[in-house]
Amino acid sequence: MFMYWPTTLVSFGLALTSLSFVSLPSTATPMLDIYKRDDPAGLHDVHTGEVAFFSPGIGACGESNVSSDNVVSVNIDVFNQFRSVICNDKFISVTAFGKTLSVKIVDECPTCDSNGLHLSVGAFEFFAPESTGEFQAQWFIQ
Ligand SMILES: *[C@@H]1O[C@H](CO)[C@@H](O)[C@H](O)[C@H]1NC(C)=O
């Protein structure tokens, strides 16, 4: 792949006004890999998993929420792995059925698998009626 690349970005000290061809290797590092280098623990990884609902109360983060609040509980191992940051106003972006909702992490979920989430009833119903029970979604910690 050939791209115009301003010389100034490639090498300082060369003529500032010229442009030169720079050949990027076809194996140029994808953006995601660059991003991952700053996120070695995978805190912001994109997950695909089953989403069910729960009735929030006093969560593991110590906040008391109700079903109409846009809150979420995450798998207990994920919660524990990132415990130091996860209760610090962390939100999860959930996408399903072409819709996306941002929900605050307030609790751990012992019955969720590692890619699973429990949304508050209100947040669940943003996506689907409660009678759906469960649906698949893509999500990541923001
Ligand atoms: C959770 O509940 C607290 C009050 O305990 C409230 O201040 C907060 O806005 C609620 N969070 C969300 C995301 O609705």
The ligand as a Gaussian input file, in Angstrom:
#p B3LYP/6-31G(d) Opt

LIG

0 1
 C      -27.611000       4.688000      41.371000
 O      -28.182000       5.141000      42.552000
 C      -27.632000       6.331000      43.075000
 C      -28.274000       6.600000      44.396000
 O      -27.996000       5.544000      45.267000
 C      -27.880000       7.456000      42.108000
 O      -27.287000       8.646000      42.579000
 C      -27.269000       7.095000      40.770000
 O      -27.572000       8.074000      39.810000
 C      -27.778000       5.763000      40.280000
 N      -27.050000       5.380000      39.083000
 C      -27.617000       5.343000      37.883000
 C      -26.709000       4.955000      36.758000
 O      -28.800000       5.574000      37.693000

